[in-house]
Amino acid sequence: MKSIELKVARIGNSRGVRIPATTLERYRIGDSVVMEERAEGILLRPRRSARPKLSWEDTALAMSAERENWSDWDTALADGLDEIPWEPAKAKRVAEPTRCYPTPAKRTSKK
């Protein structure tokens, strides 16, 4: 991840920083964040505990930005993964079929 220098602005008697919109979107930050003071610095994180997963596209972009040598992975070309069908499995029905119960006979009033 790249470092971004943020300007500290005065907000009343406090100070604050503006977080870029792309960062807010990536980490799904809404109206509030959790701040943790750590030995290496301050950590701001969303309230939820699970980190969002990167999409395949974001993962590929991050990997290509690292400029690493991936030629060692060429040995995995013969593992047969290209022959596996990569289509998602069809959803199965979990619930039981709806039962048809007899409806009670309607009473007709005689006048």
PADOKOL-518940 format. One record per atom (N, C-alpha, C): residue in three letters; x, y, z. Coordinates in steps of 0.2 Angstrom, whole numbers, plus 5000, padded with zeros to 4 digits. Example, Ala and Ser with C-alpha at 12.3 -4.5 7.8 and 13.67 -1.06 7.14 Angstrom:
BEGIN
ALA506649725039
ALA506249785039
ALA506649845039
SER506449895035
SER506849955036
SER506450005039
//
This chain:
BEGIN
MET500449945000
MET500050005000
MET500450065000
LYS500250114996
LYS500650174996
LYS500550225002
SER500950265004
SER500850315009
SER500550375006
ILE500150405010
ILE499850465008
ILE499850515014
GLU500150575012
GLU500250625018
GLU499550665018
LEU499250665024
LEU498650705025
LEU498750765029
LYS498350815027
LYS498450885031
LYS497950875037
VAL498250905043
VAL497850905049
VAL497550975049
ALA496850975049
ALA496451035049
ALA496151045056
ARG496051115058
ARG495751125064
ARG494951125064
ILE494651085068
ILE493951075069
ILE493751095076
GLY493551155077
GLY493451185084
GLY494051175088
ASN494051145094
ASN494651135098
ASN495051075097
SER494751035092
SER495050975090
SER495450985083
ARG495750925081
ARG496050925074
ARG495750865071
GLY495750865064
GLY495550815060
GLY495850805053
VAL495850745050
VAL496050735044
VAL495550715039
ARG495650735033
ARG495150705028
ARG495350645024
ILE494950595024
ILE495150535021
ILE494950535014
PRO495350515009
PRO495150515002
PRO494550465001
ALA494050484996
ALA493450454995
ALA493650384993
THR494150374989
THR494350304986
THR494450254992
THR494850284997
THR494950245003
THR494350225007
LEU493950275008
LEU493250265011
LEU492850205008
GLU492850215001
GLU492550164998
GLU492850094998
ARG493450094997
ARG493850024998
ARG493749985004
TYR493750025010
TYR493649995016
TYR492949995019
ARG492550025015
ARG491750025017
ARG491650065023
ILE491950125024
ILE491950165030
ILE491350215029
GLY490950205034
GLY490250245034
GLY490350305038
ASP489950315043
ASP489950375048
ASP490450375053
SER490750315055
SER491150315060
SER491750265059
VAL492250275063
VAL492850225063
VAL493050215070
VAL493450155071
VAL493750145077
VAL494450165077
MET494750205082
MET495350225082
MET495750175087
GLU496350155086
GLU496750115090
GLU497450145091
GLU497650165097
GLU498350185098
GLU498750125098
ARG499250125094
ARG499750065094
ARG500450095095
ALA500950045096
ALA501650075097
ALA501950105090
GLU501750075085
GLU501950095078
GLU501550155076
GLY501050175079
GLY500650235077
GLY499850225078
ILE499450265075
ILE498750265075
ILE498450225070
LEU497950175072
LEU497650135067
LEU496850165067
LEU496650175061
LEU495950195060
LEU495650135056
ARG495050105058
ARG494750045055
ARG494050055055
PRO493650015050
PRO492950015051
PRO492749985057
ARG492149995059
ARG491849965065
ARG491849885065
ARG491649865059
ARG491549785058
ARG492249755059
SER492349695061
SER492949665062
SER493249635056
ALA492849605051
ALA493049575045
ALA493249625040
ARG493849615037
ARG494149665032
ARG493849645025
PRO493649685021
PRO493349675015
PRO493849635010
LYS493649585006
LYS494049555002
LYS494149594995
LEU494749584993
LEU494849624986
LEU494549584981
SER494349614976
SER494049584970
SER494649544966
TRP494449504961
TRP495049474957
TRP495449534954
GLU495049574951
GLU495349634947
GLU495849674952
ASP495649694958
ASP496049724963
ASP496649684965
THR496549624966
THR497149574967
THR497649574962
ALA497349564956
ALA497849564950
ALA498249634949
LEU497849684950
LEU498249754950
LEU498749764955
ALA498549734961
ALA499049744967
ALA499649704966
MET499549644963
MET500149594962
MET500549624956
SER500249654951
SER500649684945
SER501049744948
ALA500749774952
ALA501149834955
ALA501749824959
GLU501749764961
GLU502349744966
GLU502949724962
ARG502949714955
ARG503549704951
ARG503949644953
GLU503549594955
GLU503949534957
GLU504049484951
ASN504449434952
ASN504549384947
ASN504149324948
TRP503649314944
TRP503149264945
TRP503349204941
SER503949194938
SER504149144934
SER504149074937
ASP504249074944
ASP504349014948
ASP503648974947
TRP503049014946
TRP502448984946
TRP502248954939
ASP502748954934
ASP502648924928
ASP502648854929
THR502948824934
THR502948754935
THR502248724936
ALA501748764939
ALA501148744940
ALA500648744934
LEU500948754928
LEU500548754922
LEU500248684920
ALA500648634923
ALA500548564921
ALA500048534926
ASP499748574931
ASP499348534936
ASP498648524934
GLY498448544928
GLY497848524926
GLY497248574928
LEU497448624931
LEU496848674933
LEU496448704927
ASP496848704921
ASP496448734916
ASP495948684913
GLU495848624915
GLU495348574913
GLU494748574918
ILE494848604924
ILE494248604928
ILE493748654926
PRO493148634926
PRO492548684925
PRO492548734930
TRP492548804928
TRP492548854933
TRP491848884934
GLU491348854931
GLU490748884932
GLU490448874939
PRO490048914942
PRO489748904948
PRO489248854948
ALA489248814954
ALA488748764954
ALA488048794955
LYS487548754952
LYS486848784953
LYS486648774960
ALA486248824962
ALA485948824969
ALA485448764970
LYS485548734976
LYS485048684977
LYS484548704982
ARG483948674981
ARG483448694986
ARG483548664993
VAL483448704998
VAL483548685004
VAL482848665008
ALA482448705007
ALA481748705010
ALA481348645007
GLU480948615011
GLU480448565009
GLU479948595005
PRO479648555001
PRO479048584997
PRO478448605001
THR478148654999
THR477548685003
THR476948625003
ARG476748615009
ARG476148565009
ARG475548595008
CYS475048565005
CYS474348585004
CYS473948555009
TYR473748595014
TYR473248575019
TYR472548585016
PRO472048545018
PRO471348555016
PRO471048615020
THR470748655016
THR470448715019
THR469748695022
PRO469548715028
PRO468948705031
PRO468348725027
ALA467848685027
ALA467248695023
ALA466948765026
LYS466648805021
LYS466348865023
LYS465648855025
ARG465448885030
ARG464748875033
ARG464348925029
THR463748905027
THR463248955024
THR462748965029
SER462549025030
SER462049035035
SER461349035031
LYS460849005034
LYS460248995032
LYS459749045035
LYS459449085031
LYS458949135035
LYS458249125033
//
